[in-house]
Amino acid sequence: MKIKYVLVVWVVMLAGVLCGCQKINQKRAVYVRDRGQDYLTHTILPPLKVPEGYSHPQVTENFPLPEPLPEMGTLTPVSVVPPGFGQWS
């Protein structure tokens, strides 16, 4: 009896969530604009003007590339699996 009650509750909740997702999806064009092509219509802005008395911000590369770039295929592969992942102690 209790399992049947829980199953009915889950089905009703699932139906409610799916109906809600459908409603949001129908109105998506109103709330979420596709910005995939915005870069094609961009405008170039002039450089930042820093007021007198302030210093210019230092611009640095977050991920500098090595010079000269190594040839393709000469780099050693790197594992993206964290150490100890999947091992049980």
C-alpha positions as CSV (number, residue, x, y, z in Angstrom):
1,M,0.0,0.0,0.0
2,K,2.8,2.4,1.0
3,I,4.8,1.6,-2.2
4,K,1.8,2.3,-4.3
5,Y,1.2,5.7,-2.6
6,V,4.9,6.6,-3.1
7,L,4.7,5.6,-6.8
8,V,1.6,7.7,-7.4
9,V,3.3,10.7,-5.7
10,W,6.4,10.3,-7.9
11,V,4.3,10.0,-11.1
12,V,2.4,13.2,-10.2
13,M,5.5,15.1,-9.4
14,L,7.2,13.9,-12.6
15,A,4.2,15.0,-14.7
16,G,4.2,18.4,-13.0
17,V,7.9,18.9,-13.7
18,L,7.7,17.8,-17.3
19,C,4.7,20.1,-17.9
20,G,6.6,23.0,-16.3
21,C,9.6,22.4,-18.5
22,Q,7.3,22.4,-21.6
23,K,5.8,25.7,-20.6
24,I,9.3,27.2,-20.1
25,N,10.5,25.9,-23.4
26,Q,7.5,27.5,-25.2
27,K,8.3,30.9,-23.7
28,R,12.1,30.5,-24.1
29,A,12.2,32.8,-27.1
30,V,10.8,35.6,-25.0
31,Y,13.2,35.1,-22.0
32,V,16.4,33.7,-23.6
33,R,17.7,35.4,-26.7
34,D,20.1,33.6,-29.0
35,R,23.3,35.5,-28.9
36,G,25.2,33.1,-31.2
37,Q,25.7,35.6,-34.0
38,D,26.2,38.8,-32.0
39,Y,30.0,38.9,-32.8
40,L,29.1,39.5,-36.4
41,T,27.5,42.9,-35.6
42,H,30.0,44.1,-33.0
43,T,31.4,47.6,-33.0
44,I,35.0,48.4,-32.1
45,L,35.4,50.5,-29.0
46,P,38.2,53.0,-28.5
47,P,40.9,52.2,-26.0
48,L,40.1,52.8,-22.3
49,K,41.0,56.4,-21.2
50,V,42.5,56.5,-17.7
51,P,42.0,59.7,-15.9
52,E,45.0,61.7,-14.8
53,G,46.4,60.6,-11.5
54,Y,45.6,56.9,-12.1
55,S,47.9,54.3,-13.6
56,H,47.0,52.2,-16.6
57,P,46.0,48.6,-15.7
58,Q,48.6,46.0,-16.5
59,V,47.4,43.7,-19.1
60,T,48.9,40.2,-18.9
61,E,48.1,37.0,-20.7
62,N,46.4,34.4,-18.4
63,F,47.6,31.5,-20.5
64,P,50.8,32.5,-22.4
65,L,51.9,30.2,-25.2
66,P,55.4,28.9,-25.3
67,E,57.7,30.2,-28.0
68,P,58.4,28.5,-30.3
69,L,55.3,26.2,-30.3
70,P,56.2,22.5,-30.1
71,E,55.4,20.3,-33.1
72,M,52.1,18.4,-33.1
73,G,52.5,14.8,-31.9
74,T,55.7,15.6,-29.9
75,L,54.0,16.3,-26.6
76,T,53.4,13.6,-24.0
77,P,49.8,12.7,-23.3
78,V,48.3,13.8,-20.0
79,S,45.7,11.9,-18.0
80,V,42.7,13.8,-16.9
81,V,41.7,11.2,-14.3
82,P,42.5,12.4,-10.8
83,P,45.0,10.3,-8.8
84,G,43.3,7.6,-6.8
85,F,40.0,8.0,-8.7
86,G,38.0,4.7,-8.5
87,Q,40.3,3.1,-6.0
88,W,38.7,1.9,-2.8
89,S,40.7,2.1,0.4
